[in-house]
């Protein structure tokens, strides 16, 4: 390449970068949304300072919390770094367009136990909220217990998000184009099992296969776990035969009554390396296989400890190919879904539908926004009456209410803990993760119970 070509290449690259930066600056900031089990809605504006070559990440978030009994705002500051718990946050202040605001810690806020991170919640008064949502430039200063301080200017997208928050309500937030959901990908309640027993079953489900009549360890997952007041945490990594390690998903097991709430986060919210739902190449496809393993592990545990709900028919994604790779991908593709078989004899309400009809909505929610596993968690692992909207070949649509039939789990339970203990060398000892994802955390700091 001669000098003239080099100069043209450099000029093109610079102009392209500038145009992209300008476009990014004009893009409205995201509003993150978390829906709690008790109906609490948290709308979040978030700013993250996470330099690639810096082990310290600073997170600043403004939360609008719409709880059943009250609506309020709170500011969360979080610092992720090694030994973060040794120097907790003791104070913080905001600098809004040249004016200082000292923040007051939020009295009575929940104290999350975070891995490799420290956080603090602060009050937001009406006056401060007005200042934040109208400011053009915001700087945050955090003070640690050892007297050290850190100051960061928040990004333009965060300022843009702040300006949108006051206008959002529980009724209109879904109309926004810049919404991103923070919920764990899949959350269900499994009765009749405690977290420790359930954790062993989940490890078993993703690692063992019956070969020649014996349970044989086949997979290469290992567990990083820690027991805390809020329950039992399980973190799965995958170790491939090429000695490659990457994160697959985070499982949170929280006891409630006689059972356990299970939440699976596939880290597409927290990890930059997680794959899209339509990955390219074998590496991306392998991650989908691993994600499928984790989701199916939960479903197997639900059936073995509790039972099975039957809605009288089955469905599958509408795909053109039937090779093994496509079938795996299809579980993560968005709907609609095609009816594959049905039992109208036991479910008379299904008489109007036939094989090949398309499931377009589940309880009023379009299936075009769901993947196959989403549909399972909204039906056979939900257990209540479900309204399915069907479309036949002629284009006619009909809504059908189906009441499921339940078959409880039977037989003696396996001692999963005893089985996996034989291969304990394959799993890490209980320890904290080296990668301090700030989960789980409260999205309603003044609330109680499951978040």
N, C-alpha and C positions, 0 to 999 in steps of 0.2 A: 504494500500500500504506500503510494507516494505521499509527499507532504500535503499537497492540495486535498487529496481524499481524506487524509487524517483531519485536516482543519474542518472540512465539511461535516465529517462524522461528529466531531466535538461540538460544532455549532448546532447540529440537529439534536444531539443529546441534551444540550443545555436548554434549547427552546422547548423541547418535549417535556423536560423536567419542570420548567417554569410553568408551562400551561397546565400540567397536572397538579402542581402545587396550588395554583390559583383556583382550579376547579375544586380541589379538596377543601380549600379555605371557605368556599361559598356553600359547601354542603352542610345542611343542618345537622346539629349533634344528635346522637341517638338518645332515646329515652328507654331505659331498661325497666322491665316489669317483672315483679315476682308476686305470685298468688299463693297465699298460705293455706294450709288445710282448714283453718277456721274461717276462711273467706276474706282475710285481710289482704288488701292490695297495696303494694309498695311500688311507687313510680320513682325512678332513680336517675339522676344526672350524675355522670361519673367522669373523673379525670384521673389518668394513670401516668405517672412518670416512671418509666421502666427502661432506662438506657440498656442497650444490648450488652455493653461491657461493664455494667455496674451491678453489683449484687444487691443493691438496695432499690426497692420499688416503693413509691409513695402513692397512695390512693386517696382521693378526696371525693366524697359523694354527698349530694343533697337528696334526702329521701322525703317524699310526700307519702305519708302512711295513712291509708284509709282503712281503719279498723272498724269492727262492728259497733264499738261503743264511742269512738272518737276519731277525729282526723287531725293530724299534727305534722309538723316538719321537724327534721333532725339532720344534723351534719355529722358524717362519719369520716374520721381520718384513720388511716391504717398504714403501717410501715412493715414491709416484708424484708427481713434481712436475717443473717445468722445471729443467734443469741438475742433476738429481738425482745424476748420476755424479760431480759435482764435490765433493759432500759425502757420502761413503759412511757407512754405519752402522758404528760402531766398538764400541759396547757397548749393552747393554739390561738392564733389570731388571724383575721382576714384584713387585707388592705384593698379597699374598693375605691378605685378612681381617686386615690390620694387620701382616703379617710380610713383610719384604723378602727377595727372592731375587735375587742377582746372577747373570746368565746367562753361561755360558761358550761362546764360539764353537765350533761343531762342526768339529773338526779333519778335514781332508781332504774337506770338502764341495765340491761342484761350484760353479763360479762362472758363473752364467748371465749372458749379455749381454742386458740388458733395455733396451727403448726408453723413455727418459725416466723411469727408475726405478732405485732402489738397494735391495738386499736383503742379509740376512745370516741364516744358519742357526745355531741354538744347541742345545746338548746338553739333554736332558731326563733327569734321574736318576729313580730309583724314588721317592725322597723328594719331589722336585719334582712328579712326576706325581700322587702321592697328594694333595699340597697343592692342585694345580690342579683336580683332579676333585672335591674336596670343598669348595672355596671358594665362598662366596656372592657375594663382590665381588672383582673382579680389576682391577688397574690396571697398565698397561705404560708404561715410560719408555724412550725411545730417545735415544741420544746420537750426534751426528754428529762427523765428523772436525774440524769447525771449532769444536768446543766447545759448540755449541748443543744444547739438549735439548727433547724434546716428550713430554708425558704425556697419556695417554688412558685413560678407564675403558672396559672392553670391555662390550658389550651383554649383556643377560640371555639372549638366544638362544644366544650363544657359550658362556656358562657352562653352559647346558642341554646343548649339544652335547658339551662336555668330559666331562660326567658320563656320557654314553652310550658314549664311545669304548672304554674298557677292556673292556667286555663284548662288543664286536663282533669277529668273526673272519671269516676267508675263507669259512667255511661258512654263517654266519648273517646276514651284513650285508644280503643282498637281501630278507630278511623284514621289514625296517624300512620304515615308510611315509614317512619323512622323508628318503629317500636322493635325492641329485641327482648325476648323473654329470657329471664334468668332462672326459671324453674328447673329443678332436676328433670332430666328427660322423662323419667318414669318413676312414679311414686304410688305404692299400694300398701294396704294394711293386710298383714297375714296373721290371722288369729291362731291361737293354740301353740305358739312357739316363742321362746325367748331369744334375744339377740345372739348369745353365744352358740346355741344349738343351730340357729339359722345360718350363722356365719360358716360353720363347718359344712353345712349342706350346700351352700353356695360354692365353696371351694371344691367340694366333691363334684358338683354338677358340671363345672367347667374343666375339670382336670382328669376325670376318670371315665373309662369306657369298659363295658363288659366284653372281654375277649376270652374265648374258650371257656366260658362259664365262670371266669374270675374277673374281679375288678382290677383293672390295670391302669396305672398312672400313665397318661398319654400326653397331656398338654404341658406347657411350660409357664404357667402362671405362678406367681408367688404373691404372698400377702404381706402388706405393711399395715399394721393395725395398732390401735391404742384404745384402751378403755377409759372413758371419761364419765362425768356425772350425767351427761345427756345421752349416754348409750355406748354403743360399740361401733367403731369405725373400721371399715375394711377398704383397703386401697389395692387395686390389682395392677400389676405390671405384667408385661409379656416378655419372656425371654425366648428368642427364636433359636433355632439350631445354628444360626450364624453368629451367636453370641451378641445379638443386638437387643437392646432394652429400650422400650418406650412405654408410655402410659396408655392404658386402655380405658380405665373408668374408675370412678370413685363411688363406693357404696357406703351409705350411711344407714346404720341400723339403730333405731330408737325405740326403747320399750314403751308400751302403753297398754295398761290393763293386762289381759292374758296373752297379748300378741305383740307384734313388732311392726313399726312403720319402716318400709324399705324405700330408699331413694337412690336412684342411679343417675349419676351425671357422667356422660361420656366425654366430658372435658372440652366439648366444642365451644363452650363459653370461656374456659380458662386457659386452654392450651393453643398456642399458635400453630402447633404441628399437627393438630387433629385434622382428619381428612374430610372433604366434602361428601355429601351423600351420593354423588356420582363421581367416584374417584377415577383417575387415569392410571393405568398400569397395574402390575401385580401387587406393588407395595400398598397402594390405596385399597385394592380389593382385599388384601390380607387384613387391613384394619377393620373393614366391614365384617369379615368373618369373626374377628375377635369381639367386636361390638355385639354381633348376633349371639355369640357364646354367653356374654354377660346378661343380655336381656332374657334369653331362653333359660338361663340358670335360675333367674327369679321366678319365671313362670312354672318351671318344674317344682320349685320349692313350694309355691302356692298350692299346686295340686297335691303334692305329697303330704303337706301338713294340714291342709284345710279341705280341699275338694275341687270339684269342677262344675262350672256353669255351662249349660247347653242352650243355645238359642235356636236350634232346629235346622240350621243351615251353615255352610261354610263358604268362604269367599277367598279369592286370591287376586294379586295385582294383575292388571291387564298388560300382558307382555307378549311379544311375538316369537321369542326364542325360548327354548327349553333346556339349553345347556346349563351345566352346574354353576358356572360363573354368573350367568344371567339370573338364575333363580335366587342366588344370594343377593345380588344387587337389587332384585325386584322387591325384597323385603323392605328396602329403604327408599324405594321410589314412591312418589306421591300418587294418590288415587286418581281416578275412581277404581272400584274393585268389582270383579265379576263373580256371580254366584256359581259355585262348582257343583254342589249337591244340596239336597234339602230333605227334610222329614216332615212332610205335610200331614202324615197320619197322626203323629204325636203333637203337632203344632198346627191346628186347623187355620190359624190366622195367616199361615204362609201360603194358603191355597191360591191366592191371586198372583203369586210370583212363580217364575220358572228358571231353570238352569240357563245361564248366560245373561240373565238380567243384571243390570248395573246398580251397585249401591252408591248413590250419589251423596247421601247425607246420613249422619249418625247423630241422633238427638239434635237435629237442626244445624249441625256443623258440617260444612262441605268436606267430603272425603278428598277433594283435590288438594287439601292442605294437610292430609294425614299420610303417613307411611303405614305399612302393614302392621307393625308392632303397635303403632298408635291405636289402630282399630281394635286390637286385642285388649289393650288396657282400658278402653272405653266400653268393652262388652264383657267378654268371658272372664276378665279379671276385675270387673266392676260389680257385676252380680245383680244389678237392679233392672227394672223394666227399661227397654230401649226402643226408641222410635227410629226405624230404618226407612229412608226414602229410596224407593226403587224406580228404575227406568227400564221399560221393556224395549224390544227391538223396534217397535213402532214409535217410540219416543214418548209414550205415556208414562206419567209419574204417579206414584201412589205411596203414601206414608202408612207404615204398618207398625203397630205397637206389639212388641214381643215380650212376654213374661218368661224368663228362663227357668229351666228345670235344674235343680242342684243335686249333685251326687257327692256325699261326703267322702273324705279319704278313709280308707279301711286298711286293716292289717297292721302288723307290728312295725313300728318305726325303725329305720336303720340307725345304728349308732355311727353317725358320720364322723364324729370326733375321733372315735377309735380307728376308723378306716384310714383317715388321713394322717393319723399319728405314726403309722407304719412308714410313711414316706416324708416325715417331717424334715428330713435333710433337704428336701426340694424347696422348702419354703423358708423365708427369712424369719428370724426371731422377731418378736414384737418390738417395734422401734418407731420412732417418728420418721416421717418422710423427709428425704433430703430436698424435696421440692415443695416449698411452703405455700401451697395453694391456700387462699384464705377462705376455705370452706370446711365445715359448715359455718354459717354465721346467721345472726338474727336480722330479719328484715322488719321486725316490729320490736324495737328495743324496750318498749314499755309494756309489751305483751307477755303472756305466759303460755306454757304448753308448747306444742310443736310449732315450728316456724315454717 
